[in-house]
Amino acid sequence: MSIAIGNDSLFGAVGATRDTSDKTSKLETKLNSDLNTLTDNELMDVCKSFESYFVEQLFKEMRKTVPDNGDKNEYLNYFGDMLYQEYAEKVTDSKDLGIAQMLYESMKRNK
């Protein structure tokens, strides 16, 4: 994700440091590996990664529902993805949703 503003690519470089596609590919790699060989902590990390990614996608889709009145926050355009990733990680760390825990228990049972 590179965002060019005239000749200034600073914001594009910062936004690219936490690219969603990189996060998705790491999650896919973990999920495609043999889950029987994972330790309990590694399995829980995979489940937390999935929950975090899922919540991040929810935030992004919710943002699309806000009408564009032409006066969008410039920083949100540049750093919005990073903000949503941080929000998703905080929600996942708070364990309020419990998606990771339910997924972990289900995968543990079916191992």
Order of alpha helices (4+ residues) and beta strands (2+ residues): alpha-alpha-alpha-alpha-alpha
